[in-house]
Amino acid sequence: MTHFKLLIFSLVIMSSLLFGVTVKLSGFSDQGPYVDTLRYVSLKVKDWDFFKDGDKREIKVLKNSDNELIYKLWLQDKPAPLIVIIPGLGGNYASIAPTALAEIFFNKGSSVLIMSDPFSWQFLLSASSRITPGFTPVDARDTYNALYLILNELKKEYGARFFPKKILLGYSLGALNTLFIADIDSKEKKINFDRFVALSPPVNLLYGLNQLDEFYDIWRKWPVSKIEQTKNKAVYLFLKPSASGTNSLPVTSNEAKFAIGYNFRNVLEETIMAIHSEKDFGILKMPSDSVSRQKLEKEIERFTYKDYVNTFLRTSYSDVFGKNFSIMELGKKASLPAIQNTLLTNPKIRIIHTTDDFLLTDYDRKWLKNIMGDRMLFLNHGGHLGYFNNSDAQKYIVKAIKGAKFKKRVSTKNTAVNTDIIIAEKQLIDDFNKTVDNN
Amino acid sequence: MLSKKNIKKTIVLFTFRRKKAEFLLALFLIASLPLAAGEISDTDVLNAVSSTNLISDSKKLTRSRSGDTDTKVTTEVMYKHDGDVGYYYREIYKPTTTNETVDLPPAAIPRKVNIISGSDELPKHPPVKIKPKIKTTARIKTEKTTPKITPYVYKETFSVATTYPDQTAPLLSDEIGVRDSIEPFNRAMFNVDDFLFVYLISPIGKGYNFIIPRYFRSGISRMDYNIEMPKRSLNNLFQAKWKGAGISFSRFLVNSTIGLAGFYDPAKEWFGWEKYDEDFGQTLAVWGVNPGGYFYFPLLGSHTYRDFGGSLVDMALDPRNALIITPVYGVTVFMKFNNITLRINAIEQLKESYYDTYSLKRDFWYMKRTADIAK
């Protein structure tokens, strides 16, 4: 019996060493990272009129463009912290998930502003200096410039005291942009945000995009009936808001992977369509046409994320990096390690991730833990953003916004590790350093 | 914790090097510090500072006072301690006779420490939990310490063989997508519909929503659904879905009576009877009729040829259409309009979310349609 206890204790310690500060989500029915990710769609606004109640505003960002950047603003009637939300890949000011997050924050007393993600068609037509999104340093710079104009306008209209604190919150690709903006803001201090909260940012951008490509391609191994069946399941999951954290979802991991890949591929297709309508890079054969698009849609459908990087990004940035630059080099400049000094030293940053997000490798998780320390929190489940509708996770997000630190907590009654918060030990960092040294 | 805001004190450093007497004097000064401090122990502050990693010293130092022999130099120092990063101010007296700005290397920072209480507004702050060590307090590490940053190792490599996507790979849309062979016509019709929505239905609907509470609008929508019972029951029968046919009919009986002509839905609320929606388009699909191409028509929305044929049969099965009198048509149109008003905000939000709303609506409608047929 004693040996058994020792074994259990060792397992707990080992898991803690692997993932650092990790919290357990209550009321979360774990079905693995891929199925759990689908729970993301269950985050919806409680009041359907909430979106309508927000103030839809426009601002001219690019001098040489007629398009204006649209953003959505929900203001409290008294001075309150302003939370700026940058959605994930392709999300814009009207997307459902950021609106639902805005509703949560607004009901807790903050004013909320939703920006469009640089990868969204709305942003790239009105605020993107390069039109081709995906290279994070430039995307973040564009977003920062747009935010500077927007916040200046609000400052003029309401006065600086109306927004005693300014918090930037992004999720997924929006989180990656948020952290790059933190890097810019810490150097330039033009906006001087009080907090940067990044929810589930990818560490290595190319790895993340590659994962999405692989997920989508799963259908190629399936018969048509299986594809139809999976698609039908996904449709009902999307339409059924009850697919929350407490229910068991009737899909397998592979079906969930396909649903995720399919969703993200649709975003890419929409983005390429928007780019092509604005500027012909000579990559697509079919011209942009507002009357008949089926052939163009099929041509675009062939593009994977890697193809997009290798064609549109390569062409767009050839004047900066030359024609034969390495995609890996571009990927490195667009990934989190490029700003690791800021991540290490900026006390305003908070990151929340999960221990099973498929956009990260275990190595990425260790690297993040090493860099961020107690400014980051791992949730024990949720895959990629699947925790959004979990009340525990929402509490942690609010804590992160308030600037809480996620420190280890040891039970004073027992010598055993507290079950709620598993402790990250220094050993983790030492092990990690050894791994890196060996490499 | 320790931060620029919280610590409004000044740490003054003097040089002491050789004489033991000076060292003892320094110890005396340090020992007497808690007397001059507020809620936070100065010794603790010193300990905290002395045990921190000095991340960066600002290189540009400014001189704020110039005397005959000493110059007071202030610098902002960022520190990292116990996971926190903050700032404190360090002031240095450096012998000099000139009045120029100096760049003081970190190694030249003098080594005697004193603390002078700052303003009256000392922050309420818990004491820093550091074991007091006088020796380390007196000897502040002056060299600049950079925390170890472990470089990220990119293990994965991404090879891209071609500069253009694979042209031979099959497309998902060819496998399960809808055939939109009259796309220009459909897009034109969609634009007409969009125009009607933006300039007619949406403004009138918003006015209607403003006057009629959602409670009544939802009730009217349920009444409309209830009237269409024959369509559902019969199509369930046509597809040999006996349970669906029975429940659809039972729902009609309960909701028409207890539910006040369908304004309420006690069949679901009390008995848990879910809806079994079937139409003649679905029946035709079950009977093996191919969907044909996609087409869009204003106010009628998305259809395949098969579903459009089916919808004509469904219209015949609507009891309201059996009464060929204008007021009944008026009621039907009103109920359909009422249904749309429940979704105006959601429709507008979706229209703003997507670049090509026509493609979105076509593809998602077809996906849902095939899912409904398969269930």
Chai-1 contact restraints between the chains, C-beta under 6 A:
chainA,res_idxA,chainB,res_idxB,connection_type,confidence,min_distance_angstrom,max_distance_angstrom,comment,restraint_id
A,W48,B,N345,contact,1.0,0.0,6.0,A-B,restraint_1
A,F51,B,Q349,contact,1.0,0.0,6.0,A-B,restraint_2
A,K52,B,N345,contact,1.0,0.0,6.0,A-B,restraint_3
A,A94,B,Q349,contact,1.0,0.0,6.0,A-B,restraint_4
A,A94,B,E352,contact,1.0,0.0,6.0,A-B,restraint_5
A,A94,B,S353,contact,1.0,0.0,6.0,A-B,restraint_6
A,S95,B,S353,contact,1.0,0.0,6.0,A-B,restraint_7
A,W121,B,Y355,contact,1.0,0.0,6.0,A-B,restraint_8
A,L206,B,F158,contact,1.0,0.0,6.0,A-B,restraint_9
A,Y207,B,E156,contact,1.0,0.0,6.0,A-B,restraint_10
A,V224,B,E175,contact,1.0,0.0,6.0,A-B,restraint_11
A,I227,B,E175,contact,1.0,0.0,6.0,A-B,restraint_12
A,I227,B,I176,contact,1.0,0.0,6.0,A-B,restraint_13
A,E228,B,I176,contact,1.0,0.0,6.0,A-B,restraint_14
A,K231,B,M367,contact,1.0,0.0,6.0,A-B,restraint_15
A,N232,B,A371,contact,1.0,0.0,6.0,A-B,restraint_16
A,N232,B,A374,contact,1.0,0.0,6.0,A-B,restraint_17
A,V235,B,M367,contact,1.0,0.0,6.0,A-B,restraint_18
A,V235,B,K368,contact,1.0,0.0,6.0,A-B,restraint_19
A,V235,B,A371,contact,1.0,0.0,6.0,A-B,restraint_20
A,E270,B,Y355,contact,1.0,0.0,6.0,A-B,restraint_21
A,A274,B,Y355,contact,1.0,0.0,6.0,A-B,restraint_22
A,V291,B,P184,contact,1.0,0.0,6.0,A-B,restraint_23
A,V291,B,R187,contact,1.0,0.0,6.0,A-B,restraint_24
A,S292,B,E183,contact,1.0,0.0,6.0,A-B,restraint_25
A,S292,B,P184,contact,1.0,0.0,6.0,A-B,restraint_26
A,Q294,B,D180,contact,1.0,0.0,6.0,A-B,restraint_27
A,Q294,B,E183,contact,1.0,0.0,6.0,A-B,restraint_28
A,K298,B,L171,contact,1.0,0.0,6.0,A-B,restraint_29
A,E301,B,L171,contact,1.0,0.0,6.0,A-B,restraint_30
A,E301,B,S173,contact,1.0,0.0,6.0,A-B,restraint_31
A,R302,B,P165,contact,1.0,0.0,6.0,A-B,restraint_32
A,F303,B,P165,contact,1.0,0.0,6.0,A-B,restraint_33
A,K306,B,V160,contact,1.0,0.0,6.0,A-B,restraint_34
A,D307,B,P165,contact,1.0,0.0,6.0,A-B,restraint_35
A,N310,B,V160,contact,1.0,0.0,6.0,A-B,restraint_36
A,P337,B,Y152,contact,1.0,0.0,6.0,A-B,restraint_37
A,P347,B,V85,contact,1.0,0.0,6.0,A-B,restraint_38
A,W367,B,Y152,contact,1.0,0.0,6.0,A-B,restraint_39
A,G373,B,G83,contact,1.0,0.0,6.0,A-B,restraint_40
A,D374,B,G83,contact,1.0,0.0,6.0,A-B,restraint_41
A,N433,B,T150,contact,1.0,0.0,6.0,A-B,restraint_42
A,V436,B,T150,contact,1.0,0.0,6.0,A-B,restraint_43
A,V436,B,V153,contact,1.0,0.0,6.0,A-B,restraint_44
A,N439,B,V153,contact,1.0,0.0,6.0,A-B,restraint_45
